[in-house]
Amino acid sequence: MAYEWIHEYCLSKKGVTSDYQAAWEATRYHLGGKMFAMQGGDKTGRPIFTLKLEPEFGALLRSAYSDIVPGYYMNKEHWNSLYLDGNVPDDVVRDIVDRAYRCAFNGLTRKLRGEIESL
């Protein structure tokens, strides 16, 4: 599997927590109680990484990379899945994670954003 660094990269961001959702067989990443990413597999077991992104950016990614598809088992407008056995460049994946994190961060209350920034 490519992108072995994703888990540590997500956890390196301020305020991020993760848990394992056994029913989904997936690791979820949260910021301020809001999930912004999830790593698991599709119905065939193919490894995927699903992230919440701005709809326009997600559509742009899907048109540029065949390994990025509408979010598996998620809202197809806001969530996008990256096949982890694909060939999307690491720097693009890091940018996607950064954008998903910012999307979650911007959705938090001002108070909670301040608490996270002070970590």
NUKOLKOL-500889 format. One record per atom (N, C-alpha, C): residue in one letter; residue number from 1; atom name; x, y, z. Coordinates in steps of 0.1 Angstrom, whole numbers. Each point is the difference from the previous one (the first is absolute). Example, Ala and Ser with C-alpha at 12.3 -4.5 7.8 and 13.67 -1.06 7.14 Angstrom:
% NUKOLKOL-500889
  residu  num  atome     px     py     pz
       a    1      N    132    -57     78
       a    1     CA     -9     12      0
       a    1      C      9     12      0
       s    2      N     -4     11     -7
       s    2     CA      9     11      0
       s    2      C     -8     11      8
//
This chain:
% NUKOLKOL-500889
  residu  num  atome     px     py     pz
       m    1      N      8    -12      0
       m    1     CA     -8     12      0
       m    1      C      9     12      0
       a    2      N     -4     10     -8
       a    2     CA      8     13     -1
       a    2      C     -5      9     12
       y    3      N      6     10      2
       y    3     CA     -4     11      9
       y    3      C      0     -5     15
       e    4      N      9     -8      4
       e    4     CA      1     -5     13
       e    4      C      1     12     11
       w    5      N      4     11     -5
       w    5     CA      2     12      9
       w    5      C    -13      7      3
       i    6      N    -11     -3     -6
       i    6     CA    -12      7      2
       i    6      C     -5      1     15
       h    7      N      1    -11      7
       h    7     CA     -5      0     14
       h    7      C      8      9      8
       e    8      N     13      0      0
       e    8     CA      8      9      8
       e    8      C     -1     14     -5
       y    9      N     -2      2    -13
       y    9     CA     -2     14     -5
       y    9      C    -13      6      6
       c   10      N    -10     -7      0
       c   10     CA    -13      5      5
       c   10      C      2      3     15
       l   11      N      6     -9      8
       l   11     CA      1      2     14
       l   11      C     10     11      4
       s   12      N      9      4    -10
       s   12     CA      9     11      3
       s   12      C     -7     13      0
       k   13      N    -12      1     -5
       k   13     CA     -7     13     -1
       k   13      C     -6      3     14
       k   14      N      0     13      4
       k   14     CA     -5      4     13
       k   14      C    -14     -4      2
       g   15      N     -2     -6     12
       g   15     CA    -13     -3      4
       g   15      C     -7    -13     -6
       v   16      N      7     -7     -8
       v   16     CA     -5    -12     -7
       v   16      C      0    -12      9
       t   17      N    -11     -7      1
       t   17     CA     -1    -13      7
       t   17      C     -4    -10    -10
       s   18      N      2    -13      3
       s   18     CA     -5    -10     -8
       s   18      C     -6    -11      8
       d   19      N     -8     -8     -6
       d   19     CA     -6    -12      6
       d   19      C     -2    -10    -10
       y   20      N     -3    -12      4
       y   20     CA     -2    -11     -9
       y   20      C    -15     -4      1
       q   21      N     -7      1    -11
       q   21     CA    -14     -4      0
       q   21      C     -1    -14     -5
       a   22      N     -2    -10      9
       a   22     CA      1    -14     -3
       a   22      C    -11     -4    -10
       a   23      N    -12      6      1
       a   23     CA    -11     -4     -9
       a   23      C      4      4    -15
       w   24      N      8     10     -1
       w   24     CA      4      4    -14
       w   24      C     13     -5     -4
       e   25      N      7     -6     10
       e   25     CA     14     -4     -2
       e   25      C      8     12     -5
       a   26      N     -1     11      6
       a   26     CA      6     13     -4
       a   26      C      6      8     11
       t   27      N     11      7     -3
       t   27     CA      5     10     10
       t   27      C     -5     13     -4
       r   28      N     -6      7     10
       r   28     CA     -6     13     -3
       r   28      C      9     11      6
       y   29      N      1     12     -6
       y   29     CA      7     11      5
       y   29      C     -9     12      2
       h   30      N      1      5     12
       h   30     CA     -9     11      5
       h   30      C      7     12      4
       l   31      N     -7     11     -2
       l   31     CA      5     13      5
       l   31      C    -12      7      7
       g   32      N      2      2     13
       g   32     CA    -11      7      7
       g   32      C    -13     -8      0
       g   33      N      1    -13     -1
       g   33     CA    -12     -9      0
       g   33      C     -6     -2    -14
       k   34      N      6      6    -10
       k   34     CA     -4     -1    -14
       k   34      C      9     -9     -8
       m   35      N     -5    -10     -6
       m   35     CA      8     -9     -8
       m   35      C      3      7    -13
       f   36      N     13      0     -4
       f   36     CA      4      6    -13
       f   36      C      7    -10     -9
       a   37      N      3    -12      5
       a   37     CA      6    -10     -8
       a   37      C     -2    -14      6
       m   38      N      1    -10     -9
       m   38     CA     -2    -14      5
       m   38      C      8     -9     -9
       q   39      N      7    -10      6
       q   39     CA      8     -9     -8
       q   39      C     -5    -14      3
       g   40      N     -4     -7    -11
       g   40     CA     -6    -13      1
       g   40      C      1     -8    -13
       g   41      N    -11     -6     -4
       g   41     CA      0     -7    -13
       g   41      C    -14      1     -6
       d   42      N     -1     -3    -13
       d   42     CA    -13     -1     -6
       d   42      C     -6    -14      2
       k   43      N    -11     -2     -7
       k   43     CA     -7    -13      2
       k   43      C      8    -12     -4
       t   44      N     10      2     -9
       t   44     CA      9    -11     -4
       t   44      C     12     -1      9
       g   45      N      2      9      9
       g   45     CA     12      1      9
       g   45      C     11      8     -6
       r   46      N     -2      6    -11
       r   46     CA     10      9     -6
       r   46      C      2     12      9
       p   47      N     12      3      4
       p   47     CA      3     11     10
       p   47      C     -3     14     -6
       i   48      N     -8      7      8
       i   48     CA     -3     14     -4
       i   48      C      2     10     12
       f   49      N      2     12     -4
       f   49     CA      1     11      9
       f   49      C    -11     11     -4
       t   50      N     -9      2      9
       t   50     CA    -12      9     -4
       t   50      C      2     13      8
       l   51      N     -2     11     -7
       l   51     CA      2     13      6
       l   51      C    -12     10     -3
       k   52      N     -3      9      9
       k   52     CA    -10     10     -3
       k   52      C      7     12     -6
       l   53      N     -5      4    -11
       l   53     CA      6     12     -8
       l   53      C    -11      9     -5
       e   54      N      4     12     -3
       e   54     CA     -9      9     -7
       e   54      C     -5     -7    -13
       p   55      N    -12      1     -4
       p   55     CA     -5     -8    -11
       p   55      C      7      4    -13
       e   56      N      3     12     -3
       e   56     CA      7      4    -12
       e   56      C     14     -6     -1
       f   57      N      7      0     11
       f   57     CA     13     -6      0
       f   57      C      0    -15     -1
       g   58      N    -10     -6      6
       g   58     CA     -1    -15     -2
       g   58      C     -3     -4    -14
       a   59      N     -9      8     -7
       a   59     CA     -3     -3    -14
       a   59      C     13      2     -8
       l   60      N      7     10      2
       l   60     CA     13      2     -7
       l   60      C      9    -11      2
       l   61      N      2     -5     12
       l   61     CA      8    -12      2
       l   61      C     -4    -12     -7
       r   62      N    -13     -3      0
       r   62     CA     -6    -12     -6
       r   62      C      2      1    -15
       s   63      N      0     12     -6
       s   63     CA      2      1    -14
       s   63      C     15     -1     -4
       a   64      N      9      3     10
       a   64     CA     14     -1     -3
       a   64      C      6    -14      3
       y   65      N     -6     -7      9
       y   65     CA      6    -13      4
       y   65      C    -10    -11      1
       s   66      N      3    -11     -8
       s   66     CA    -10    -11      0
       s   66      C      0     -7     13
       d   67      N     10      1      9
       d   67     CA      0     -6     13
       d   67      C     -7      7     11
       i   68      N     -6     12     -4
       i   68     CA     -9      7      9
       i   68      C    -14      0     -5
       v   69      N     -9     -5      8
       v   69     CA    -14     -2     -4
       v   69      C     -9      6     11
       p   70      N    -13      2     -4
       p   70     CA     -9      5     10
       p   70      C      0     -8     13
       g   71      N     -2      6     12
       g   71     CA      2     -7     12
       g   71      C     -7    -13      2
       y   72      N      7    -10      3
       y   72     CA     -5    -14      1
       y   72      C     -9      0     12
       y   73      N    -13     -3     -2
       y   73     CA    -10     -2     11
       y   73      C     -2     13      8
       m   74      N      3     12     -7
       m   74     CA     -2     13      7
       m   74      C     -7      9    -10
       n   75      N     -3     12      5
       n   75     CA     -6     10     -9
       n   75      C      9      3    -11
       k   76      N     -4     -2    -13
       k   76     CA      8      1    -11
       k   76      C      4     14     -4
       e   77      N     -7     10      5
       e   77     CA      3     14     -3
       e   77      C     12      5      9
       h   78      N      1     -4     12
       h   78     CA     10      5      9
       h   78      C     11     -9      3
       w   79      N     -2    -13     -2
       w   79     CA     11    -10      3
       w   79      C      6     -6    -12
       n   80      N     13     -3      0
       n   80     CA      7     -6    -11
       n   80      C      9    -11      5
       s   81      N      1    -11     -7
       s   81     CA      8    -11      4
       s   81      C     12     -1     -9
       l   82      N     12     -2      6
       l   82     CA     12     -3     -7
       l   82      C      4    -14      1
       y   83      N      1     -8    -11
       y   83     CA      5    -13      1
       y   83      C     15     -1      4
       l   84      N      3     -6     11
       l   84     CA     13      0      5
       l   84      C     10     -9     -7
       d   85      N     -5     -7    -10
       d   85     CA      9     -8     -9
       d   85      C      2      7    -13
       g   86      N     -4     13      0
       g   86     CA      1      8    -12
       g   86      C     13      8     -2
       n   87      N     -1      9     -9
       n   87     CA     13      8     -4
       n   87      C     -1     15      1
       v   88      N     -8      5     10
       v   88     CA     -1     14      2
       v   88      C     13      4      7
       p   89      N      7     10     -5
       p   89     CA     12      4      7
       p   89      C     -1      4     14
       d   90      N     10     -3      8
       d   90     CA      0      3     15
       d   90      C     -3     14      3
       d   91      N      6      9     -8
       d   91     CA     -3     15      3
       d   91      C    -14      3     -2
       v   92      N     -7     -6    -10
       v   92     CA    -14      3     -2
       v   92      C     -8     -6     12
       v   93      N      3    -12      4
       v   93     CA     -7     -6     12
       v   93      C      2      9     12
       r   94      N     12      5      3
       r   94     CA      2      8     11
       r   94      C     -9     13     -1
       d   95      N     -1      6    -12
       d   95     CA     -8     11     -2
       d   95      C    -15     -3      3
       i   96      N     -4    -12     -4
       i   96     CA    -14     -4      2
       i   96      C     -3     -1     15
       v   97      N     10     -6      7
       v   97     CA     -2     -2     15
       v   97      C      0     14      6
       d   98      N      9      9     -4
       d   98     CA      0     14      6
       d   98      C    -13      7     -3
       r   99      N     -6     -2    -12
       r   99     CA    -12      7     -3
       r   99      C    -12     -6      8
       a  100      N      0    -13      2
       a  100     CA    -11     -6      8
       a  100      C      1      4     14
       y  101      N     12      2      5
       y  101     CA      2      5     14
       y  101      C     -5     14      1
       r  102      N      4      8     -9
       r  102     CA     -5     15      0
       r  102      C    -15      0     -1
       c  103      N     -6     -8     -8
       c  103     CA    -14      0     -2
       c  103      C     -7     -3     14
       a  104      N      5    -10      7
       a  104     CA     -5     -4     13
       a  104      C      3     12     10
       f  105      N     12      5      0
       f  105     CA      4     11      9
       f  105      C     -9     12     -2
       n  106      N     -3      4    -12
       n  106     CA     -8     12     -3
       n  106      C    -15     -2      4
       g  107      N     -4    -13      1
       g  107     CA    -14     -3      4
       g  107      C     -2      0     16
       l  108      N     11      2      7
       l  108     CA     -1      0     15
       l  108      C     -3     14      5
       t  109      N     -5      0     12
       t  109     CA     -3     13      7
       t  109      C     13      8      1
       r  110      N     -1     13      2
       r  110     CA     12      9      2
       r  110      C      7     -4     12
       k  111      N     -7     -4     11
       k  111     CA      6     -4     12
       k  111      C      8    -12     -1
       l  112      N     -5    -10     -7
       l  112     CA      7    -13     -2
       l  112      C     12      2     -9
       r  113      N     -2      8    -11
       r  113     CA     12      3     -8
       r  113      C     11      6      8
       g  114      N     -3     10      9
       g  114     CA     10      6      8
       g  114      C      7    -10      9
       e  115      N     -8     -9      6
       e  115     CA      6    -11      9
       e  115      C     10     -9     -8
       i  116      N     -4     -3    -12
       i  116     CA      9     -9     -9
       i  116      C     12      8     -4
       e  117      N     -1     13     -4
       e  117     CA     11      8     -4
       e  117      C     10      1     12
       s  118      N     -4      0     12
       s  118     CA      9      2     11
       s  118      C      7    -13      5
       l  119      N     -3    -11     -7
       l  119     CA      7    -13      4
       l  119      C     14      1     -4
//
